[in-house]
Amino acid sequence: EVVQRTWKALQARSPEATTVGLAILGRFFRKSPAFLQLFPFRDQPTDTLFLNAKVKLHAKLLADTLSKVVGLVGDIPTAKSFLRELGDRHTRLYKVKPGHYKLMGEAVLEEVKAGLGEEGWTGEVEAAWNDTWAMISKAMQKGNKT
């Protein structure tokens, strides 16, 4: 599986999950600074945001969750069930809206692309990640409706 192989390659470059998660969150907040208001660490000063323990924990949870989902890519029914529950929780607790998934997906794919480099980010890899994020986004949004 292309997505699993490339995620492992990205993790090998940054073996600590927090590092990958912080990079993704950094991309997300640079693209969409207003979305910081959705997070419990919204009052943290931006110049020290990524030093905050709550931010680091969320970054680790994000990377760990992505690892779990990538590991479930071969078992789509289980992946979708997990993602629907995750989407429901994000809607109820954090007021996440459908448009947030698009922007987070862009941040994830940009980080994977940056981590793999131009040689590793082939058309096949890009297509596989786009398909995977579409599945993630769609499944989580179904959780929005429960």
Disulfide bonds with the S-S distance in Angstrom:
none
